[in-house]
Amino acid sequence: MSNDKFDLIKFSSKIRDLLESELDISVGNMEVIPLAEKLYKLVRNEAYNEGVLDAQRVLNQKLSDISEQLDLLLQYE
């Protein structure tokens, strides 16, 4: 795990820059912070859930591989 702290100011600046470049919407630093907080929570939750699902898929594949190996060993006894 990483000990990096989330920097809301940097994240807000990146969102502000994206709004300006992609949507031609100009907002101030203080105006974008509430939006950045909401986006961060949304993205963080989705990324966490996706990570859990990825871990589940890996574990299921490893369990399947182990099961196949055990079946092969039992066949040759």
C-alpha positions as CSV (number, residue, x, y, z in Angstrom):
1,M,0.0,0.0,0.0
2,S,1.1,3.5,-0.6
3,N,1.4,6.1,2.1
4,D,0.8,9.0,-0.4
5,K,-1.8,11.4,0.8
6,F,-4.4,12.5,-1.6
7,D,-3.8,16.1,-2.7
8,L,-7.2,17.7,-3.3
9,I,-5.7,21.0,-4.5
10,K,-3.7,19.3,-7.2
11,F,-6.6,17.1,-8.2
12,S,-8.9,20.2,-8.3
13,S,-6.4,22.0,-10.5
14,K,-6.3,19.1,-12.9
15,I,-10.1,19.1,-13.1
16,R,-10.2,22.8,-13.6
17,D,-7.7,22.4,-16.5
18,L,-9.7,19.6,-18.0
19,L,-12.9,21.6,-17.8
20,E,-11.2,24.5,-19.6
21,S,-9.5,22.4,-22.3
22,E,-12.1,19.8,-23.0
23,L,-15.4,21.7,-22.3
24,D,-14.3,25.3,-22.6
25,I,-15.7,26.0,-19.1
26,S,-13.7,28.4,-17.0
27,V,-14.0,28.0,-13.2
28,G,-12.0,29.4,-10.3
29,N,-10.0,27.4,-7.8
30,M,-12.5,27.7,-5.0
31,E,-15.4,26.8,-7.3
32,V,-13.9,23.6,-8.5
33,I,-13.0,22.1,-5.1
34,P,-16.6,20.8,-4.2
35,L,-16.8,19.2,-7.6
36,A,-13.4,17.7,-7.2
37,E,-14.3,16.2,-3.8
38,K,-17.4,14.6,-5.3
39,L,-15.5,13.2,-8.3
40,Y,-12.8,11.9,-6.1
41,K,-15.3,10.0,-3.9
42,L,-17.0,8.6,-6.9
43,V,-13.8,7.5,-8.6
44,R,-12.3,6.1,-5.4
45,N,-15.3,3.9,-4.7
46,E,-15.4,2.6,-8.3
47,A,-11.7,2.0,-8.4
48,Y,-11.8,0.1,-5.0
49,N,-14.7,-2.0,-6.2
50,E,-12.9,-2.8,-9.4
51,G,-9.8,-3.7,-7.5
52,V,-11.8,-6.1,-5.3
53,L,-13.4,-7.7,-8.3
54,D,-9.9,-8.1,-10.0
55,A,-8.6,-9.8,-6.8
56,Q,-11.6,-12.1,-6.8
57,R,-11.0,-13.1,-10.4
58,V,-7.3,-13.8,-9.7
59,L,-8.1,-15.9,-6.7
60,N,-10.7,-17.9,-8.5
61,Q,-8.3,-18.6,-11.3
62,K,-5.6,-19.7,-8.9
63,L,-8.1,-22.0,-7.0
64,S,-9.1,-23.5,-10.3
65,D,-5.5,-24.1,-11.2
66,I,-4.8,-25.8,-7.9
67,S,-7.9,-27.9,-8.2
68,E,-6.8,-29.1,-11.7
69,Q,-3.4,-29.9,-10.4
70,L,-4.8,-31.9,-7.5
71,D,-7.1,-33.8,-9.9
72,L,-4.1,-34.7,-12.0
73,L,-2.2,-35.9,-9.0
74,L,-5.1,-38.1,-7.9
75,Q,-5.3,-39.6,-11.3
76,Y,-1.7,-40.9,-11.2
77,E,-1.9,-42.5,-7.7
